[in-house]
Amino acid sequence: MEDRGYMATMRWGPVLRVLVLQAAWALAGGQVRYSVPEEAKAGTVVGRLAQDLGLEAGEAEARRLRLVAQGRRASVEVSGASGALLVSSRLDREELCGKSAPCALRLEVLLERPLRVFHVQLEVTDINDNAPIFRVDEETLNIAESSLPGSRFPLEGASDADIGANAQLSYALSPSEYFTLDHQGNNDQSESLGLILTKALDRETISVHRLVLTATDGGRPSLTGTMELVISVLDANDNAPQFNQSVYKVKALEGSELGTLLVTLSATDPDEGINSDIIYLFSKRASTKVKEMFSIDENKGEIRLQGKLDYEEMDSYEIPVEARDKGSPPLSGHCKVVLEVLDVNDNAPEVWVTSLSVPVPEDASVGTVVALLSVSDRDSGANGRVRCWVWPAAPFGLEATFAGSYSLVLREALDRERVSEYEVEVRAEDGGAPALGARRGLRVPVSDVNDNAPLFAQAVYTVLARENNAAGAELARLWARDPDEAGNGRVSYSVWEGAAGGVGAAAGSGWRAASSYVSVDAESGRVWALQPLDYEELQVLQFEVRAVDAGEPPLCGNATVQLFVLDENDNAPALLPPAGSAPEAGAVAAEAASASSSSSFVGPVSGSGTLWAWAAWGAPAGQVVAKIRAVDADSGYNAWLRYELWEPRAKGPFRVGLYSGEVSTARPLDEADGARHTLLIVVRDHGEPARSATATLSVSLLEANEAALAVGSSSASSGSGSRSALGVDVGGAAASAATNVWLVVAICAVSSLFLLALVLYGASRWAPRAAVLSGPGPTTLVCASEVGSWSYSQRHSRSLCVADGAAKSDLMVFSPNFPPPPPGPAAENGTAGKGLSLSPLASGVVRVFENFHFFPSVFGGAVYFVFESLIY
């Protein structure tokens, strides 16, 4: 006993001195293997795991290098700081693996960001830390004195919890002249230990022999255990029963029914009488487990099953049996029954989820590890070979990482908008017949990423809005769809001040941004009017609305909105003054009187101006006397004007063209018609409701000569010699005579001023040419319509346009009026040529003459007429 204590004390010195750490990668399987001796102290470094896995310094702690529990205490841990594999608690190989060799622990190591799994195999090597132990400290043997030398008496050997050489036992017997020790082994790794009688016994000489049996293991240093043998020498019955075989081998299926007969033993005794009666019983060496699992019939020697056989719990049993006679003293024979348990497929595979990384982003790359699985089957052979797969087959798949370990990986790209969550089932099936299977369901949600831009239902929206709408009125409602969720699918709207974000406003105001007209509600997409729309200012507003989601980075979509402003009849016709007329000269444009509620005329506005025209007695029917010019700022049907003679109501000598505005004679004029006629003319549009304006025209009837003088005077004051422009037509002969007279007068005037005219003409050549000459105040809108005298204006290169807006094709042109000759100060206002584009020479001459009061208006008009005729 002292030797055993000494050897136990000394066993750690050599072990710790020769402790060698083995670590290597198994390139095929990606596995690290270490070995460590059992009973190593806590804190002992098993291996530099982080270094062997190729991790940089500090990476093990940053990526949370750790062990995954496998259901059995591993007694090792990973140091978070150094990444080394350390012994954390007592390592007892016998407790961990029993008699199994080698004792290999399979560990799983997880590494995050990204998730990876490594397999570590830790082999716990045996040290000689267990001494051989006998079941009892003292065993008593009864040997008949009649026993012959060479008789063999079986002994129960010692057991050693170690394995390998540390468990290889040798026995020694204390010196005796009567007994020697017989130790044998066989192919079944079972030992046979017996005591051999070498000399006949003499009970009367020595009745009790005391011997010490010592068992020594093969460790370095070796350990020993002892048992005392007490041998009593008996008289009489000197033949022990003998079995027909020393070892019985039996096979039985696991799960066999209780009471199944396993084997029938047979032993014989050559003695006679009571000494040959044999009973069968379990040997004293039989374990409690054996006695619980089996029963033996002491008379028949039948061994039956009385417990449940489980291959996974124990695959074989050794049953020691004794055959004892009834002699006095009784003698015994011994045998051993070896029962091999046959495996049946009674265990279904088991599937565990050791790690699950959810939710999975929809932009996760193919090959991303979603979960780690562990699959096992307690059966052996084909019954324990497991086949695994995943259902449905897409978009996930299984990859075997190690024996019994699998990774659930992504095989196809995900789209959360198509499938937001997957119900995955991992199925396992063994190779038994019939096969057993297991299933493990996994719920794998897919998280959203901002991969869808907002999309409008239409690329272009056409919106119709009436002018004069209220500020804040809703014009349209846009909606963009974003199939993403949460912030990625939350859409906000705005007017995009891009390429289409500006529109042309009224002339002279430049370009204005669309955001000055409309606004878009950021949440609802409603388009609001910021101000009333005016068709006369803006007909089409084209802008883009942008929809932006709240994702990171944000995505956007655009839609073009074409807003067409619909015209309302909100402008009454406006009467235009005759070309070249001046208020002081008496040719004053009539004020417009609007009637917006109905088409009936309420009469001229008090204080309105009067238009003047002259006609010669005897003028034929159809002679144009004057032309009323009016314009309507509206468009289309609302700007289509018609002219009506309101007063006199009775049938008179004059009539008005319904759409031309020309005042002409309805019949030949005679003296009975009177010297002066006042006509009240109504100009009305076709809008609903219609709007109107009135003009008063005073027509004087003169003799042919007087009419010619009036024509010349009006021509000189207005700067125009066109009959269509003036609107007065006297007889052909009268017009020719008047023209000849004034030509003579004009030629005389030109001769006296020829030198001055040449100087002015030379000066005008170096002066900048103005496209439009205008006096003080806004220029007048003078544009032609289909019924106007446009051909004359084109021949004479008249520039008839509006300074406040574009030209309109549906406007009318006044025929010129012939007011009475104005007084001298009228020329000082500079309005003689208002609204017309004159040639530089003619306009220069007329201005010089007018500014210096060289001649009255009539003479100035004649000069103008001559210059215009000569130039063109």
NUGULO-939440 format. One record per residue (C-alpha): x, y, z. Coordinates in steps of 0.5 Angstrom, whole numbers, padded with zeros to 4 digits, always signed. Example, Ala and Ser with C-alpha at 12.3 -4.5 7.8 and 13.67 -1.06 7.14 Angstrom:
! NUGULO-939440
+0025-0009+0016 +0027-0002+0014 
END
This chain:
! NUGULO-939440
+0000+0000+0000 +0006+0005+0001 +0009+0003-0006 +0002+0005-0009 +0002+0012-0005 +0009+0013-0007 +0008+0012-0014 +0001+0016-0015 +0005+0022-0012 +0011+0021-0017 +0006+0020-0023 +0005+0027-0025 +0013+0029-0025 +0014+0025-0032 +0008+0027-0035 +0008+0034-0034 +0015+0034-0036 +0014+0030-0043 +0007+0034-0044 +0007+0035-0052 +0002+0039-0055 +0000+0036-0062 -0004+0041-0067 -0005+0040-0074 -0010+0042-0079 -0014+0036-0083 -0014+0039-0090 -0019+0035-0092 -0024+0036-0087 -0022+0043-0084 -0021+0040-0077 -0016+0041-0071 -0014+0036-0067 -0010+0037-0060 -0009+0032-0055 -0008+0033-0047 -0007+0028-0042 -0012+0027-0037 -0012+0030-0030 -0008+0036-0033 -0009+0042-0028 -0014+0047-0030 -0011+0053-0034 -0007+0048-0038 -0006+0051-0045 -0008+0045-0049 -0007+0049-0056 -0007+0056-0059 -0013+0055-0062 -0014+0062-0065 -0007+0062-0068 -0008+0055-0071 -0015+0057-0074 -0011+0063-0078 -0014+0069-0074 -0010+0075-0072 -0008+0078-0065 -0015+0080-0062 -0019+0078-0068 -0021+0072-0063 -0024+0076-0058 -0027+0081-0063 -0031+0075-0067 -0033+0072-0061 -0029+0065-0061 -0033+0060-0057 -0034+0053-0056 -0041+0050-0057 -0044+0045-0052 -0045+0038-0055 -0049+0036-0049 -0043+0033-0045 -0038+0037-0041 -0032+0038-0045 -0028+0041-0039 -0024+0046-0043 -0026+0053-0045 -0023+0058-0050 -0019+0064-0047 -0023+0070-0050 -0016+0074-0050 -0011+0070-0052 -0016+0065-0056 -0012+0059-0053 -0016+0053-0051 -0015+0052-0044 -0017+0046-0039 -0022+0049-0035 -0024+0043-0030 -0022+0036-0028 -0020+0032-0034 -0022+0024-0032 -0021+0020-0038 -0025+0014-0035 -0031+0019-0033 -0031+0021-0040 -0030+0015-0044 -0030+0009-0040 -0026+0004-0043 -0026+0007-0050 -0020+0008-0054 -0018+0013-0056 -0022+0018-0052 -0023+0023-0057 -0028+0029-0055 -0031+0033-0061 -0032+0040-0060 -0035+0045-0065 -0032+0052-0065 -0036+0058-0067 -0033+0065-0070 -0038+0071-0072 -0038+0076-0077 -0038+0072-0081 -0041+0066-0078 -0036+0060-0079 -0036+0053-0075 -0029+0049-0074 -0029+0042-0071 -0024+0041-0066 -0022+0034-0064 -0019+0033-0057 -0016+0027-0055 -0015+0025-0048 -0009+0021-0047 -0009+0016-0041 -0004+0016-0035 -0003+0011-0030 -0008+0014-0025 -0012+0008-0023 -0009+0002-0019 -0011-0005-0020 -0017-0006-0016 -0020-0013-0013 -0027-0014-0012 -0026-0016-0005 -0020-0015-0001 -0021-0022+0002 -0023-0029-0002 -0025-0035+0001 -0023-0042-0002 -0026-0049+0000 -0021-0054-0003 -0022-0061-0001 -0016-0065+0001 -0017-0070-0004 -0016-0065-0009 -0010-0068-0014 -0004-0064-0015 -0005-0060-0022 -0012-0058-0020 -0014-0051-0022 -0019-0047-0018 -0021-0040-0021 -0020-0034-0018 -0023-0027-0020 -0018-0022-0023 -0017-0015-0021 -0020-0009-0026 -0016-0003-0028 -0020+0003-0030 -0014+0005-0035 -0013+0003-0042 -0008+0000-0046 -0001-0001-0043 -0004+0002-0036 -0009-0003-0036 -0005-0009-0038 -0005-0013-0031 +0000-0018-0029 -0001-0022-0022 +0004-0025-0017 +0002-0030-0011 +0006-0030-0005 +0011-0036-0004 +0007-0042-0003 +0009-0050-0003 +0002-0052-0005 +0000-0047-0010 +0002-0043-0016 -0002-0038-0020 -0004-0039-0027 -0006-0033-0031 -0008-0034-0038 -0011-0030-0044 -0015-0031-0050 -0018-0028-0057 -0024-0025-0053 -0019-0021-0049 -0022-0024-0043 -0017-0027-0038 -0017-0033-0034 -0014-0033-0027 -0013-0039-0023 -0010-0042-0017 -0006-0049-0019 -0005-0054-0013 +0002-0057-0014 +0002-0061-0008 -0003-0065-0004 -0006-0062+0001 -0006-0065+0008 -0012-0062+0012 -0009-0065+0019 -0002-0061+0017 -0005-0055+0015 -0012-0053+0015 -0012-0046+0012 -0007-0043+0008 -0007-0035+0007 -0004-0032+0001 -0003-0025-0002 -0005-0024-0009 -0002-0018-0012 -0004-0015-0019 +0001-0010-0022 -0001-0006-0028 +0004-0004-0034 +0004+0003-0033 +0010+0007-0032 +0011+0008-0026 +0007+0001-0025 +0001+0001-0019 -0001-0005-0016 -0007-0008-0012 -0007-0014-0007 -0013-0019-0005 -0012-0024+0001 -0014-0031-0001 -0016-0035+0005 -0016-0043+0003 -0020-0048+0007 -0018-0055+0006 -0024-0060+0006 -0025-0067+0007 -0029-0072+0003 -0033-0069-0004 -0027-0069-0008 -0030-0068-0015 -0033-0061-0017 -0038-0061-0023 -0035-0059-0030 -0039-0055-0036 -0038-0058-0043 -0035-0052-0045 -0032-0046-0041 -0035-0040-0045 -0042-0040-0048 -0043-0035-0054 -0050-0032-0055 -0053-0027-0059 -0060-0024-0058 -0063-0018-0062 -0064-0011-0058 -0071-0010-0056 -0072-0018-0055 -0079-0020-0051 -0078-0021-0043 -0077-0029-0042 -0073-0030-0048 -0069-0036-0047 -0062-0035-0048 -0058-0041-0047 -0059-0048-0043 -0052-0050-0039 -0050-0057-0038 -0045-0059-0033 -0043-0066-0030 -0040-0069-0023 -0037-0076-0023 -0039-0076-0016 -0045-0081-0014 -0050-0079-0009 -0051-0072-0006 -0044-0070-0009 -0047-0071-0016 -0053-0067-0015 -0052-0060-0019 -0055-0053-0018 -0054-0047-0023 -0053-0040-0020 -0049-0034-0022 -0042-0033-0020 -0041-0029-0014 -0037-0025-0019 -0043-0023-0023 -0045-0016-0023 -0051-0013-0020 -0053-0011-0027 -0052-0018-0030 -0057-0020-0024 -0062-0015-0026 -0062-0017-0033 -0062-0024-0033 -0065-0030-0029 -0062-0037-0029 -0066-0044-0027 -0062-0047-0022 -0064-0054-0023 -0064-0054-0031 -0059-0049-0032 -0063-0044-0037 -0062-0037-0037 -0067-0032-0039 -0068-0025-0041 -0072-0021-0035 -0069-0014-0037 -0070-0010-0044 -0064-0010-0048 -0061-0004-0051 -0055-0004-0056 -0054+0003-0055 -0053+0003-0048 -0049-0004-0048 -0047-0008-0054 -0045-0014-0050 -0045-0018-0043 -0041-0023-0039 -0045-0027-0035 -0041-0032-0030 -0044-0038-0028 -0043-0043-0023 -0045-0050-0022 -0045-0053-0015 -0046-0060-0012 -0049-0062-0006 -0043-0065-0003 -0040-0063+0004 -0037-0059+0003 -0040-0057-0004 -0036-0057-0010 -0037-0052-0016 -0035-0051-0023 -0035-0045-0027 -0036-0042-0034 -0038-0036-0037 -0043-0034-0042 -0042-0028-0047 -0048-0025-0050 -0047-0020-0056 -0053-0016-0057 -0055-0015-0064 -0057-0008-0066 -0064-0006-0069 -0066+0000-0073 -0070+0003-0067 -0067+0010-0066 -0070+0015-0071 -0065+0021-0073 -0064+0027-0069 -0063+0034-0071 -0061+0040-0067 -0060+0047-0069 -0054+0049-0066 -0054+0056-0069 -0059+0060-0073 -0058+0067-0076 -0064+0071-0078 -0067+0075-0081 -0063+0074-0087 -0062+0080-0091 -0066+0080-0098 -0059+0082-0101 -0055+0076-0098 -0050+0073-0103 -0051+0066-0105 -0047+0061-0100 -0049+0065-0094 -0049+0061-0088 -0056+0061-0085 -0056+0056-0079 -0052+0050-0077 -0055+0044-0075 -0052+0037-0072 -0055+0030-0074 -0054+0024-0070 -0057+0017-0070 -0056+0012-0064 -0056+0006-0068 -0050+0003-0071 -0048+0001-0078 -0053+0002-0084 -0058+0004-0078 -0054+0009-0076 -0052+0012-0083 -0056+0019-0084 -0058+0022-0090 -0060+0029-0090 -0064+0034-0094 -0068+0041-0094 -0075+0042-0097 -0077+0045-0101 -0070+0045-0105 -0070+0052-0106 -0067+0057-0104 -0064+0054-0099 -0059+0048-0099 -0055+0043-0094 -0047+0043-0094 -0044+0038-0090 -0038+0041-0086 -0036+0035-0081 -0039+0028-0079 -0046+0029-0077 -0045+0037-0078 -0049+0041-0083 -0049+0048-0085 -0056+0051-0088 -0054+0056-0094 -0057+0060-0099 -0057+0057-0106 -0061+0063-0109 -0062+0070-0109 -0068+0072-0104 -0073+0078-0106 -0077+0080-0100 -0082+0083-0104 -0084+0076-0107 -0083+0072-0101 -0082+0075-0094 -0081+0069-0090 -0079+0062-0091 -0082+0055-0088 -0076+0051-0088 -0076+0043-0086 -0069+0039-0085 -0071+0032-0086 -0066+0026-0084 -0067+0019-0086 -0063+0013-0083 -0061+0007-0088 -0065+0002-0083 -0070-0003-0086 -0075+0000-0085 -0072+0007-0085 -0073+0012-0080 -0073+0019-0081 -0074+0026-0077 -0076+0033-0079 -0074+0040-0076 -0078+0046-0078 -0074+0053-0079 -0077+0059-0080 -0073+0064-0084 -0076+0071-0085 -0073+0076-0090 -0071+0083-0088 -0072+0088-0093 -0067+0093-0096 -0068+0099-0101 -0068+0095-0107 -0074+0098-0111 -0075+0105-0113 -0082+0109-0113 -0086+0107-0119 -0091+0112-0122 -0097+0109-0125 -0096+0113-0131 -0090+0116-0134 -0094+0122-0136 -0100+0125-0133 -0105+0130-0137 -0108+0135-0132 -0114+0140-0134 -0115+0146-0130 -0120+0152-0131 -0117+0158-0131 -0118+0163-0125 -0118+0157-0120 -0118+0158-0113 -0111+0158-0109 -0110+0152-0106 -0115+0148-0110 -0113+0141-0111 -0111+0140-0119 -0109+0132-0119 -0107+0127-0114 -0101+0122-0116 -0099+0116-0113 -0092+0112-0113 -0092+0105-0111 -0086+0102-0107 -0086+0095-0105 -0081+0096-0100 -0083+0096-0093 -0082+0101-0087 -0078+0107-0089 -0076+0104-0095 -0083+0104-0098 -0085+0110-0095 -0085+0115-0101 -0085+0123-0100 -0087+0127-0106 -0084+0134-0109 -0084+0138-0115 -0077+0137-0118 -0074+0143-0121 -0070+0140-0126 -0070+0140-0134 -0078+0141-0134 -0078+0145-0128 -0079+0152-0131 -0084+0155-0135 -0085+0161-0139 -0090+0166-0136 -0093+0173-0139 -0088+0177-0144 -0083+0181-0140 -0083+0177-0134 -0078+0172-0136 -0078+0165-0134 -0082+0162-0127 -0081+0156-0124 -0086+0151-0123 -0086+0151-0116 -0089+0158-0116 -0095+0155-0119 -0096+0149-0116 -0094+0145-0110 -0094+0137-0108 -0096+0135-0102 -0090+0131-0099 -0094+0125-0096 -0101+0124-0100 -0098+0127-0107 -0104+0132-0108 -0102+0137-0113 -0104+0144-0111 -0105+0151-0114 -0101+0156-0111 -0104+0162-0114 -0110+0162-0119 -0108+0160-0126 -0109+0165-0132 -0110+0162-0139 -0108+0169-0142 -0101+0168-0138 -0100+0161-0138 -0103+0155-0143 -0099+0149-0141 -0095+0148-0135 -0090+0142-0135 -0086+0140-0129 -0084+0133-0126 -0086+0130-0119 -0081+0126-0116 -0082+0121-0111 -0077+0119-0106 -0077+0113-0101 -0074+0114-0094 -0069+0108-0095 -0061+0109-0095 -0059+0110-0100 -0066+0113-0102 -0068+0111-0109 -0073+0116-0113 -0078+0116-0119 -0080+0121-0123 -0087+0123-0127 -0088+0128-0132 -0094+0133-0131 -0097+0136-0137 -0102+0142-0134 -0107+0145-0139 -0110+0151-0137 -0117+0151-0140 -0119+0158-0142 -0125+0162-0139 -0129+0167-0142 -0126+0172-0137 -0124+0178-0142 -0129+0182-0145 -0127+0185-0152 -0123+0191-0152 -0124+0196-0158 -0117+0199-0161 -0116+0206-0163 -0115+0207-0171 -0108+0207-0173 -0104+0214-0172 -0110+0217-0168 -0109+0222-0163 -0114+0223-0157 -0113+0231-0158 -0115+0230-0165 -0122+0227-0164 -0121+0220-0166 -0121+0217-0159 -0123+0210-0158 -0129+0208-0155 -0129+0205-0148 -0131+0198-0148 -0137+0196-0144 -0137+0189-0141 -0144+0185-0141 -0141+0178-0137 -0148+0176-0135 -0152+0176-0141 -0152+0177-0149 -0157+0183-0149 -0154+0190-0150 -0155+0195-0144 -0153+0201-0148 -0146+0205-0149 -0142+0208-0143 -0143+0215-0141 -0138+0219-0143 -0135+0214-0148 -0131+0217-0154 -0133+0217-0161 -0130+0215-0168 -0131+0219-0174 -0131+0217-0181 -0133+0221-0188 -0137+0219-0194 -0139+0222-0200 -0146+0224-0202 -0148+0219-0208 -0143+0213-0205 -0145+0207-0208 -0148+0201-0204 -0143+0197-0201 -0138+0202-0200 -0133+0201-0194 -0134+0207-0189 -0130+0205-0183 -0128+0199-0180 -0129+0197-0172 -0122+0194-0169 -0123+0190-0163 -0119+0184-0159 -0121+0179-0154 -0115+0177-0150 -0119+0170-0149 -0118+0165-0154 -0122+0160-0159 -0129+0161-0158 -0129+0166-0153 -0125+0170-0157 -0129+0170-0164 -0132+0176-0164 -0138+0179-0168 -0141+0186-0169 -0148+0188-0169 -0151+0195-0171 -0155+0197-0164 -0157+0203-0166 -0161+0206-0170 -0165+0200-0170 -0169+0202-0176 -0167+0200-0183 -0161+0206-0184 -0156+0207-0190 -0151+0203-0186 -0149+0196-0184 -0144+0193-0180 -0140+0186-0183 -0142+0181-0178 -0135+0178-0177 -0131+0183-0181 -0133+0190-0177 -0133+0194-0183 -0138+0199-0183 -0141+0200-0191 -0147+0203-0194 -0153+0199-0195 -0155+0203-0201 -0153+0209-0205 -0153+0215-0201 -0157+0221-0202 -0159+0228-0199 -0165+0225-0196 -0160+0221-0191 -0158+0227-0187 -0151+0230-0186 -0149+0226-0180 -0151+0219-0177 -0149+0216-0171 -0148+0209-0170 -0148+0205-0164 -0144+0198-0165 -0144+0192-0160 -0138+0188-0161 -0140+0181-0157 -0136+0175-0156 -0138+0167-0157 -0137+0166-0150 -0141+0163-0144 -0144+0168-0142 -0142+0172-0147 -0138+0179-0146 -0139+0185-0150 -0136+0192-0152 -0139+0198-0155 -0137+0203-0160 -0140+0210-0162 -0138+0212-0170 -0140+0219-0172 -0141+0219-0180 -0141+0225-0184 -0144+0226-0191 -0140+0231-0195 -0139+0233-0202 -0134+0229-0206 -0129+0235-0206 -0130+0236-0198 -0129+0229-0197 -0123+0229-0201 -0120+0234-0197 -0122+0230-0191 -0119+0224-0193 -0112+0228-0194 -0113+0231-0188 -0114+0225-0184 -0108+0222-0188 -0103+0227-0186 -0105+0226-0179 -0105+0219-0179 -0099+0217-0183 -0103+0212-0188 -0106+0213-0195 -0109+0206-0195 -0116+0206-0196 -0117+0199-0192 -0113+0202-0186 -0117+0209-0186 -0124+0205-0187 -0127+0211-0192 -0128+0210-0199 -0130+0216-0203 -0131+0215-0211 -0126+0213-0215 -0125+0220-0219 -0126+0224-0213 -0120+0220-0210 -0116+0221-0216 -0117+0228-0216 -0115+0229-0209 -0109+0225-0209 -0107+0230-0215 -0108+0236-0212 -0104+0234-0206 -0099+0231-0210 -0097+0238-0213 -0097+0241-0206 -0093+0236-0203 -0088+0236-0209 -0087+0244-0208 -0086+0243-0200 -0081+0237-0201 -0077+0242-0206 -0077+0247-0201 -0074+0242-0196 -0070+0238-0200 -0063+0240-0197 -0066+0238-0190 -0069+0232-0192 -0062+0229-0195 -0059+0231-0189 -0064+0228-0185 -0064+0222-0189 -0056+0221-0188 -0057+0222-0181 -0062+0216-0181 -0057+0211-0184 -0052+0212-0178 -0058+0212-0173 -0060+0205-0170 -0066+0202-0173 -0072+0201-0169 -0077+0195-0170 -0083+0199-0167 -0083+0206-0166 -0088+0208-0161 -0090+0214-0157 -0091+0215-0149 -0095+0209-0146 -0096+0202-0148 -0096+0200-0155 -0102+0198-0158 -0104+0191-0160 -0105+0191-0168 -0105+0184-0171 -0109+0182-0177 -0114+0176-0178 -0117+0172-0183 -0122+0178-0185 -0117+0184-0184 -0113+0187-0189 -0106+0183-0188 -0104+0184-0195 -0103+0191-0195 -0099+0191-0188 -0095+0185-0191 -0093+0189-0198 -0091+0195-0194 -0087+0191-0188 -0091+0194-0183 -0089+0191-0176 -0096+0190-0173 -0095+0186-0166 -0096+0186-0159 -0091+0188-0154 -0094+0185-0148 -0096+0178-0151 -0095+0174-0157 -0099+0175-0164 -0106+0173-0164 -0109+0170-0171 -0116+0172-0169 -0116+0179-0168 -0119+0185-0172 -0116+0191-0175 -0119+0198-0175 -0120+0202-0181 -0117+0209-0180 -0122+0214-0178 -0121+0221-0180 -0122+0226-0174 -0122+0234-0176 -0116+0237-0176 -0112+0237-0169 -0109+0244-0167 -0102+0245-0167 -0101+0242-0160 -0103+0235-0162 -0097+0234-0165 -0093+0235-0159 -0095+0229-0156 -0092+0225-0161 -0097+0220-0162 -0098+0221-0169 -0095+0215-0171 -0096+0211-0165 -0097+0203-0166 -0094+0203-0173 -0087+0201-0176 -0085+0207-0180 -0079+0208-0185 -0073+0211-0182 -0073+0217-0187 -0081+0218-0187 -0081+0218-0179 -0076+0223-0179 -0078+0228-0183 -0085+0228-0180 -0082+0228-0173 -0078+0234-0175 -0083+0238-0178 -0088+0236-0172 -0083+0238-0167 -0082+0245-0170 -0089+0247-0172 -0087+0248-0179 -0093+0246-0182 -0100+0244-0180 -0102+0237-0179 -0105+0237-0186 -0099+0239-0189 -0095+0234-0185 -0099+0228-0187 -0098+0230-0195 -0091+0230-0194 -0091+0224-0191 -0095+0221-0196 -0090+0223-0201 -0084+0220-0198 -0088+0214-0197 -0090+0213-0204 -0083+0215-0206 -0079+0210-0202 -0083+0204-0203 
END
